[in-house]
C-alpha cells in the first residue's frame, strides 16, 4: 500500500476497476498516479482482479479527479460492478478483450510459423530476407503494436515496465534484422522477433482466461439475487426490475422463487431454504412477522412481505461488497513483491546492457550476434508479471472459496494473519453456547416463595438487556405469577441490576454484587455449590437486603462445539474461554467442550484486557464473539471473528465474519488461511526461482562450458509459462475443502451442501 498524505477531512473509500494493466510495474504506476492526487491518503491496486481501492479526504479529492489521474497515464478507470447486470457487462467486456487477443494471436501465429519455416529450412532465394521482413512487420507492429504504444507512454513518464522490455527486445531483434537485410549486418533475427510477440500474446491470452476464473465467487453470489421482483401496485401484481424495489413495498413471492430483497412477512407462510446464509440444508419455517433474506429460496407456499432493506443494504449485497473488498486487498506478504517489482525492470535493463557489453568484449567468433542474442533474451525472459500475480490471485480465489463456506474475510491482512494464530479465545454465551438460556432450578430461602421470587425478579429483568433476563421472565410467566411494575431501575455493568418493586428494593445478579451490598449468602451456599458444579449459571435475588433465593440457568452448548474445539487443538492451537460466569460454572462448561484454560467472572470491559494479556505472553490471538460487549476484545485481538448471528457492532469490529452459527467456521478460516499462504509462498518461490535461473541462462552463463545459448523465442515461451503457472497454481485453491468435524463436514451434511451448491450453479448458468 502507498501511504501518501494525511488529512483531517472526512475519509471516504472509492473502489473501481482499472483496465490495461499487465504487470506489477503497471500496478505501481497506477498507485503512484493516484497517490499524487491531493487528498488521497492511500491507494491499493490489485493486478489479478484489476480492482483499485482508494481512501481519500472528501472535500479535498473526489472520485472523478482520481479516475482522471488513472486515465492520464494511459489506463481506463471504470465502475466496479455491484449487481448481476453490471457483472454481465464486465464479463462481456472481458470476453471481447479475450476474443480480440485470440484474433491477434492466431494471426501472429500463422505468420510466425511461416517465418520460422522459411528461416529454419535453410532455403535461399532472391528476396528471401525481404519476404521475411514483410511477414514479420504485421506480427511485431500489428499484433504487437500495444507493446510499443505502452512502452512509449511509459517512456514519456520516465518509467519502464514489462511492455518496455518486450518492445526493446522485439524492436532490437527487428532493427538488427533490417540491418542484416540491407547488408549492414551478417545475420537476421526475424523469426526471433515474430515468435517473441507470438509467445507473449499466447501467455497473456492464457493469463487473461485464467484470471477471469478467479472472480467466479462474486459472480455466483450476485447470481443468487433475482433480476426482477413482483410487487403490489394499486392492488395489482406488477413485475419490476430489482433496482426499482423501494423500502415499504409489498413484495409477492411464489413457490420456487428466490426472495428478491430483505423484509418481513406480512401475509402467508412458507418454508425457505436459507442454506446460502446458515449452511443448513433443511428449509426454515416462516410465518407472519418473520424476517426473510434476499437471495434465499421459497420452497413451498406463497407469501407477501414488506421490503425492509433494498439495493446495497441487503444482506446479500453486504456479503458481495465484503468479498469484493477482500479480493481487492493486499496481504502484507505482497509488499515484498511490490518492492522487488519497483526496481525489477530498471535492473533488467541494466543487466541486458551489461550482457551486451560483456559479449562484445568476449573473444568469440561473432561477438555482435552473441551480444544481441543474449541481451534480447535477457529482456524477454525477465517477468515481473509472475511476481505481481503471485499474491493477489491466491487472495482472490481464497476469499471467494471462503465465502462459499460462509466465512467472510475482510481483507488480505486478516487472511494472512490467521495462519499465524496459535490461540483462539472464545466468548461463552452465544459462541460456545446457543445464547438461549432457560431456567432449570429455583432455590428459595426461608420466608420466600418461588412465585414471589420469580415475579419480582422478572419485574426488574423486564428493564434489563442482559441475555439471562429473558429466561427469568419466561420462567415467571410459566409459574403464573402476577406481572408487577418496577421503578428506579439501576444497572451494574457485568454484575446485575436493581429496582423497586411493590415498594421493596430488589437486587438481582452475581453473588459478588449481593456481597458488596451486605447481603449474607451463607444460607444457600451448599445449594449454590451443587448447582455450579452442574454447570449452571447462578442469579442471586435479594429482597430488602435479605437473600431471597437463587435462580439457576443453563445455556445449552452448541452442537458441534466440542468437535470444532477438538479440531482446533489438533491444529496445535490453544483454546481459551472467556465468561462472566462463576469459576465453577465456567469449569463445568469448559470441561464439556474440552477447553483447558479459561477466564471466569470477567466483566465486559475486562475482555479486551485478557486478550491483551495473552498477547503479552507471546500468543498470536484470535477472538470469537457475538455481542456488543465483545467488540473491544475483537478489535484488540490479532484477528477478530464475529458470529454472523451476533450484533452489527461485533461484526463491524471483527476481521472475519462467520455467517453460520457453528464454530467449525473458525476451523475453515484457519485451514484456508494456511492453504492460501502455502500457495502464495509457492508462487513467490517459483517466481523468484524462475527469474534467478532464467536471467543468467538468458545472459549466456553456460555458453563457455556447454556451448548452449537460450534463443530469444524460447525465452518468450518461458516468460509466458511463468505467469500462467502462477495463476493456475492459485486456481487450485478452488478445490479446497475444510476438514470434517465430528465425522461430518464443517458446515452440515456434505451431500446436501454439494447438491445445494450444484443447484445454485445450475440456476445461475441457466440465466
Beta strands, then each sheet from edge to edge (+ up, - down):
strand 1: 2-3
strand 2: 11-19
strand 3: 40-45
strand 4: 51-57
strand 5: 76-79
strand 6: 228-233
strand 7: 236-241
strand 8: 250-253
strand 9: 262-268
strand 10: 270-273
strand 11: 284-286
strand 12: 291-292
strand 13: 297-300
strand 14: 303-309
strand 15: 407-409
strand 16: 423-427
strand 17: 438-444
strand 18: 486-492
strand 19: 496-501
strand 20: 504-509
strand 21: 537-543
strand 22: 546-554
strand 23: 574-578
strand 24: 597-599
strand 25: 621-625
strand 26: 639-643
strand 27: 656-658
strand 28: 740-741
strand 29: 744-745
sheet 1: 1+ 3- 4+ 2- 5+
sheet 2: 7+ 6- 8+ 14- 9+ 12-
sheet 3: 11+ 10- 13+
sheet 4: 15+ 27- 26- 25- 16- 23- 24-
sheet 5: 17+ 22- 21+ 20- 19+ 18-
sheet 6: 28+ 29-
end
